[in-house]
Every structure is written in C-alpha cells, then in structure tokens.
Amino acid sequence: MGSQSDNTKTENNTVTEEIIANLRQVYDPEISINVYDLGLIYNIDVNESHCDITMTLTSAFCPAADMIIAEVHDAVCLVVKTCDVKVTFDPPFGPWAMSEETKMILGVWE
C-alpha cells in the first residue's frame, strides 16, 4: 500500500503535468513557439498549492520579457494558488534545452 508521501508525489506529478500543458499555451511572440518546448522553463517545483518556476528568456534584452513572465505566472496560477517566477540567465538560453520537435521546426542542429 502507498504511503502519504507516495500520494503527494503522484498529486505533484499530476499538477506538474497540468502546469506543463498550460505553459505550452504561452508563446514567445517573436518565435511563435511555446515557452516550454522552446526550452525557456528550467524548473517547475510544486509544493502543495504553490509553484516556483525557474526560467530564462531568449535574450536579456527581450522586448517581450515582462509579457512572457506575466503569462507564465498566469498560466501556472490556473493550476495552483500562488506562483513565483524566477528569471535566470545561468545557464544562458540555447538549443540544448529545446525539444527535438522545436529544433526541427527552427532548423537548429547541434
């Protein structure tokens, strides 16, 4: 029989999957690829009704930065009550984090 900890892990996995589905509805307006498959989301940490997101942007000078961060926050808050979005440039954005499908769409080969 599963423990309380196992149930919490299962619930967090389900919540994380819902968050990912919502993040796939948030697009970088300059590239028209969603932020999750583009590789901008580095970490999703769910703790009960709160989520911490660590993400990056394609550039530190991204003109759509505020909009993208707000949309990420709003997408996550459709699933959990509160969310903090931390933006980092360490490591910097690169093709290593993109999904294979996104690399094919953009013609990026490592």
SULZIHU-V907072 format. One record per backbone hydrogen bond with DSSP energy under -1.0 kcal/mol. NH is the residue of the N-H (numbers start at 1). CO is the residue of the C=O. If there is no record, write none. Layout:
nh = [NH;NH]
co = [CO;CO]
This chain:
nh = [7;8;9;10;11;12;13;14;15;16;17;18;19;20;21;22;23;24;25;26;28;32;35;38;39;40;42;43;45;47;50;51;52;53;54;55;56;62;65;68;69;70;71;72;73;74;75;76;77;79;80;82;84;86;88;97;98;99;103;104;105;106;108]
co = [3;4;5;6;7;8;9;10;11;12;13;14;15;16;17;18;19;20;22;23;33;28;26;34;36;35;54;54;52;50;47;82;45;84;43;86;40;59;62;64;65;66;67;68;69;70;71;72;73;76;76;49;51;53;55;94;95;37;99;100;101;102;103]
